[in-house]
């Protein structure tokens, strides 16, 4: 039912965001024509996202150990999610529109985080396009972590979010676009 959508555009965008220092991880999945995603499919999208995060983390750790062997026995935190504990909240149409808006909270988190990036509005627009974040297309968005300050318990299902609770904030959304038959997932967490 869910198939990872990897093409040149997605790969190049991911590389550009990484090069710019973005802390956002994301996946885009295509759905078959008969799919009617519910919460279970959104959880599956999170599973795929966290598998990708784990793969990228393992590569990063291997490179770090190659460059700095003293980290070979470092006790790394387990970032594996306990998806059964995750409790999503559906966003209303006004909040979805705000996410897609230039200078909205998602735009600011990507383009103007406190640690700075060279990313521009055009990068956000391309990312929004890749995610199929089009509010006028019947988009369903589930927020899996909420506000770290007001609802810290909502993100305890993965230690991935611990760093962001200290400083920058956390993100974890799944986005179903029925017109494009896609289900995307994004997550971010960073500390200074």
Secondary structure, DSSP 8 states (H G I E B T S, - for coil): -EEE---HHHHHHHHHHHHTT---EEEEEEE-TT----HHHHHHHHHHHHHHHHHHHHHHHHHHHHH-GGGTT---------GGG---EE--HHHHHHHHSTTSHHHHHHHS-TT-----HHHHHHHHHHHT--GGG--EEEESS--TTT-GGGGTT-GGGHHHHHTTEEEEEEEEETTTTEEEEEEEEE--
